[in-house]
Amino acid sequence: MNKPLKAVVRLDAVYKLIEEMNLTSRCRKNEYIIPRCILYNILYHKSTISLQSIGRLFKKNHATIINGLKKYDAYMICTDI
C-alpha cells in the first residue's frame, strides 16, 4: 500500500473513532475531554495535519486544539504516565 493511501486509511480510522466515541460533542466531562486531547496530541505531533484540519475533524476551532494540547501536557504531568 502506498503512503498516501495509508494516510487516508489511517485518517478514516481516526474519523470513525471520533464519531464512535462522540468526541465531536460539546460535552465538557473528563470522559470526553481527555480522549479528545490525547487524539489532538497524536494527530498534531505524529502527522503532518495542521491545527485547522484537526479542528475540522472534531468540529472545533484551531484555538480549541491548541488549548487541548496544553491540557494534554498538564494532564500527563499530573498523572505521571
C-alpha positions in Angstrom: 0.0 0.0 0.0 1.5 3.4 -1.0 2.0 6.2 1.6 -0.9 8.5 0.5 -3.4 5.6 0.7 -2.1 4.5 4.1 -2.6 8.1 5.3 -6.2 8.1 4.0 -6.9 4.8 5.6 -5.5 5.9 9.0 -7.4 9.2 8.8 -10.6 7.4 8.1 -10.0 5.2 11.1 -9.4 8.2 13.3 -12.6 9.8 12.0 -14.6 6.7 12.8 -13.1 6.6 16.3 -14.0 10.3 16.8 -17.6 9.6 15.7 -17.9 6.3 17.7 -16.7 8.0 20.9 -18.8 11.0 20.3 -15.8 13.2 20.6 -17.3 16.0 18.4 -19.8 16.8 21.1 -19.7 20.0 23.2 -19.7 17.9 26.4 -17.1 19.1 28.9 -16.9 16.0 31.0 -13.5 14.5 31.6 -14.5 11.2 29.9 -14.8 13.2 26.6 -12.1 15.9 27.2 -9.2 13.5 27.9 -9.6 11.2 24.9 -10.1 14.4 22.7 -6.8 15.9 24.0 -5.0 12.6 23.5 -6.1 12.4 19.9 -5.2 16.1 19.4 -1.7 15.3 20.6 -1.3 12.2 18.4 -2.7 13.9 15.3 -0.6 17.1 15.8 2.7 15.5 16.8 2.7 12.3 14.8 1.4 13.5 11.5 1.6 16.5 9.2 -2.0 17.5 9.8 -2.5 21.3 10.6 -4.3 22.6 13.6 -7.1 23.8 11.3 -7.5 20.4 9.8 -7.6 18.7 13.2 -10.2 21.3 14.2 -12.3 20.4 11.2 -12.2 16.7 12.2 -13.5 17.5 15.7 -15.8 20.4 14.6 -13.7 22.7 16.7 -11.7 25.9 16.3 -7.9 25.7 15.9 -7.6 27.6 19.2 -9.5 24.9 20.9 -7.0 22.4 19.6 -4.1 24.5 21.0 -5.8 24.6 24.4 -6.4 20.8 24.2 -2.7 20.3 23.6 -1.9 22.3 26.6 -4.4 20.4 28.7 -2.9 17.1 27.5 0.6 18.3 28.7 -0.8 19.3 32.1 -2.7 16.0 32.4 0.4 14.0 31.7 2.4 15.9 34.3 -0.4 15.4 36.9 -0.8 11.7 36.3 2.8 10.8 35.8 2.1 8.5 32.9 
